[in-house]
Amino acid sequence: MQKGGALKLKDVKITVLETPLNQELVSRYGLPGTPACPNHRVVDTFLAPQGAKPDGICDEAWNSMSRYAFALASGARHFWDDWVVPEGVAVVTCAAAFRPVVFKLEAVD
């Protein structure tokens, strides 16, 4: 806590880890030639200032990760104690079923 009780929010680094394409779902439900996500590439990084949406993150991805970004900015250290090992890290995907981009979020000083 800051003087006067105000919480100082941290910035959050967002890194694209994977951009898979679920070919099985595309073949059953998608348009032929559907590509992997056109918005994000592996190793793209973004900085979410004080947990706010950074430029360059699509709305679908941000909707999936915003609560984790804000929690990390606020000081959260553990999310899923039974299956995520690193403290202070959230690994999330956007909700695009055919092409769910995987993101790593971590608070930075």
C-alpha positions in Angstrom: 0.0 0.0 0.0 1.1 3.5 -0.7 0.9 6.3 1.8 -2.7 7.2 2.4 -3.9 3.6 1.5 -3.8 4.0 -2.3 -2.6 0.9 -4.1 0.2 1.4 -6.7 -0.6 -0.7 -9.7 2.2 -2.5 -11.6 2.5 -2.8 -15.3 1.9 -6.2 -16.9 4.0 -7.7 -19.6 2.0 -9.8 -22.1 3.9 -12.3 -24.3 2.4 -14.4 -27.1 3.5 -18.0 -26.5 1.6 -19.9 -29.2 -0.8 -19.3 -32.1 -2.3 -22.7 -32.8 -4.9 -23.5 -35.4 -7.4 -26.3 -34.5 -7.6 -27.9 -38.0 -10.1 -30.5 -36.9 -12.6 -27.8 -35.8 -11.9 -25.7 -38.9 -12.6 -28.7 -41.2 -15.9 -29.4 -39.5 -17.2 -25.9 -38.9 -14.9 -23.3 -40.4 -14.3 -21.8 -43.8 -11.7 -23.5 -46.0 -8.4 -21.8 -45.7 -9.0 -20.3 -42.2 -5.6 -19.2 -41.0 -4.1 -19.1 -37.5 -4.8 -15.8 -35.7 -3.8 -12.9 -38.0 -3.5 -10.4 -35.1 -0.8 -11.9 -32.9 2.5 -13.7 -33.6 4.7 -15.9 -31.3 7.0 -13.7 -29.2 4.9 -10.5 -29.7 5.1 -8.6 -26.4 2.9 -5.9 -25.1 2.9 -3.7 -21.9 -0.4 -3.3 -20.1 0.2 0.0 -18.1 -1.2 -0.6 -14.6 -3.2 -3.5 -16.0 -5.0 -1.5 -18.7 -5.5 -2.8 -22.2 -2.4 -2.1 -24.3 -2.4 -1.0 -28.0 -2.2 -4.0 -30.3 -4.2 -6.5 -28.3 -7.4 -7.5 -30.0 -10.7 -7.2 -28.1 -11.4 -10.9 -28.0 -8.0 -11.6 -26.4 -8.3 -8.7 -23.9 -11.8 -9.9 -22.8 -10.2 -13.3 -21.9 -7.2 -11.9 -20.0 -8.2 -8.5 -18.5 -9.2 -9.9 -15.1 -5.8 -11.6 -14.8 -3.9 -8.5 -16.0 -5.7 -6.4 -13.4 -5.1 -9.0 -10.6 -1.4 -9.1 -11.5 -1.2 -5.3 -11.6 -2.8 -5.3 -8.1 -0.2 -7.7 -6.7 -1.8 -11.2 -7.2 0.9 -13.9 -7.0 -1.1 -17.2 -7.3 -3.9 -18.2 -9.6 -4.1 -21.9 -10.1 -2.0 -23.5 -7.3 -2.7 -27.0 -8.5 -1.4 -26.6 -12.1 0.6 -23.4 -12.8 4.0 -23.4 -11.2 5.5 -19.9 -11.6 4.4 -17.5 -9.0 3.1 -14.2 -10.4 2.3 -15.7 -13.9 -1.0 -16.2 -15.6 -1.2 -18.3 -18.8 -4.4 -17.7 -20.7 -6.0 -18.1 -24.1 -8.4 -16.0 -26.0 -11.8 -17.5 -26.6 -11.4 -18.1 -30.4 -12.1 -21.8 -30.7 -10.4 -22.3 -34.1 -7.4 -20.2 -33.3 -6.9 -19.7 -29.6 -3.8 -17.6 -29.0 -1.9 -18.5 -25.8 -0.6 -15.5 -23.7 1.7 -15.3 -20.7 1.0 -12.4 -18.3 3.5 -11.3 -15.6 3.7 -8.2 -13.5 6.8 -6.0 -13.9 8.2 -3.3 -11.7 
